Amino acid sequence: MTETTSTGALTRFRLLAVLCGVNLLLLVFGYMPAKYIFDALEDNGWIIFIPIAHGYLYIVYILTVLQIGVQKRMKFLTIIALIAAGTLPVASFIAERRITKKYGPAR
């Protein structure tokens, strides 16, 4: 693998980790209370985009984790932990920082 391919995958991972993290926070603290506590989906049908967007972003996040895991020859448990980080609020932000620090370009 070339350095450019590896850097592109790392940049894509960083972007998707942040997007999935923000979207998951919106899902957990915005959509879920609106749906189950306030029963506000009838009046605000537009918020249905939050779980749909999270579903699509999470699939691309998983594929990116697999790509960067293979390129960087990560351990299997590290890859599984990175995939699980996309399901826990705030965990994707922590995972993004650690992976960037460990595998990012030297400055």
Secondary structure, DSSP 8 states (H G I E B T S, - for coil): --HHHHHHHHHHHHHHHHHHHHHHHHIIIIIHHHHHTS--TTT-GGGGHHHHHHHHHHHHHHHHHHHHHHHTT--HHHHHHHHHHTTSTTHHHHHHHHHHHHHS---
